[in-house]
Amino acid sequence: MALELTDSNFEQEVLNSDKPVLVDFWAEWCGPCKMIGPIVEELANEYSGAIKIAKLNVDEHGIVAGTYGIRSIPTLLIFKDGEIADTIIGAVPKSELKRHLDPFVA
């Protein structure tokens, strides 16, 4: 299951993570977010132990979304060593997400 992020736990769970982290920036009202949500959950199971998969609701936790300039959702950022290492914007197929994640598997 994907980790639920908040403005208060983002630094600990993402920036200080010893593993790469995929963060799905989403909102309840967003149709494409609902399309990609189940895929993100599947990836959380598939990459368990190798990559941390997390979700951040931009309506409830706007500070982090603002910090990273999230203007359209879904936006997925891959963080490595506290820095953005890759960006995926929009509802893309699972195969596309895996193509972005696989280089980060140790």
C-alpha distance (Angstrom), angle and dihedral (degrees) to the residues before:
residue distance angle dihedral
M1 . . .
A2 3.79 . .
L3 3.79 116.4 .
E4 3.83 115.2 -111.9
L5 3.79 109.9 -128.0
T6 3.79 127.9 -156.1
D7 3.79 134.9 -175.1
S8 3.81 87.6 -100.2
N9 3.83 100.3 49.0
F10 3.83 99.1 36.4
E11 3.81 96.0 93.0
Q12 3.81 93.3 48.3
E13 3.81 97.0 43.0
V14 3.82 100.1 37.2
L15 3.80 114.3 17.1
N16 3.81 94.4 39.8
S17 3.81 95.7 38.6
D18 3.79 117.7 127.0
K19 3.83 88.5 -149.4
P20 3.80 130.8 57.6
V21 3.82 112.0 -90.8
L22 3.81 129.3 -149.5
V23 3.81 109.8 -154.8
D24 3.80 118.3 -163.5
F25 3.83 109.5 -156.7
W26 3.82 105.5 -156.8
A27 3.83 146.3 148.6
E28 3.80 133.6 -145.5
W29 3.84 93.5 -119.6
C30 3.83 94.3 50.5
G31 3.83 113.4 107.0
P32 3.83 96.6 -162.9
C33 3.83 88.6 47.7
K34 3.80 89.2 57.4
M35 3.81 89.3 50.4
I36 3.80 94.0 52.8
G37 3.83 96.7 37.2
P38 3.83 96.7 84.6
I39 3.82 90.0 47.2
V40 3.81 90.5 53.6
E41 3.82 88.9 51.7
E42 3.83 90.8 50.8
L43 3.80 90.1 50.6
A44 3.81 90.1 51.0
N45 3.80 88.0 61.0
E46 3.80 95.7 40.9
Y47 3.81 95.6 48.9
S48 3.81 96.0 36.9
G49 3.79 109.9 146.4
A50 3.82 93.9 13.1
I51 3.81 104.7 59.1
K52 3.79 127.4 16.0
I53 3.82 111.3 -128.8
A54 3.81 116.2 -157.5
K55 3.80 141.7 168.4
L56 3.80 129.9 -146.3
N57 3.81 121.6 -165.7
V58 3.82 104.2 -140.6
D59 3.82 93.5 -157.7
E60 3.80 93.1 55.6
H61 3.82 98.2 35.4
G62 3.79 106.7 32.9
I63 3.81 97.7 153.7
V64 3.81 93.9 74.2
A65 3.82 92.3 40.1
G66 3.80 89.3 52.5
T67 3.79 92.8 46.8
Y68 3.81 90.4 57.3
G69 3.81 95.2 40.8
I70 3.80 95.3 -118.0
R71 3.81 103.5 -176.9
S72 3.79 102.2 159.0
I73 3.76 130.5 32.7
P74 2.87 142.6 -106.7
T75 3.78 91.1 42.8
L76 3.79 117.3 161.6
L77 3.78 120.0 -162.6
I78 3.78 124.8 -169.4
F79 3.79 112.6 -148.8
K80 3.78 123.8 -162.2
D81 3.81 121.6 179.6
G82 3.81 89.8 -7.6
E83 3.82 94.4 -56.5
I84 3.81 131.7 102.7
A85 3.80 106.0 -101.3
D86 3.82 100.1 172.0
T87 3.82 140.4 4.8
I88 3.80 130.6 -150.4
I89 3.81 119.1 -174.9
G90 3.79 124.0 -165.7
A91 3.77 136.3 10.3
V92 3.79 102.6 -49.0
P93 3.82 127.6 174.4
K94 3.79 120.7 -90.5
S95 3.80 90.7 -109.8
E96 3.82 89.6 59.1
L97 3.81 92.2 50.4
K98 3.81 90.6 49.2
R99 3.81 89.8 50.5
H100 3.81 88.4 57.7
L101 3.82 94.8 43.0
D102 3.81 101.7 43.8
P103 3.84 95.6 73.7
F104 3.83 88.3 60.0
V105 3.80 96.0 54.9
A106 3.80 108.3 109.4
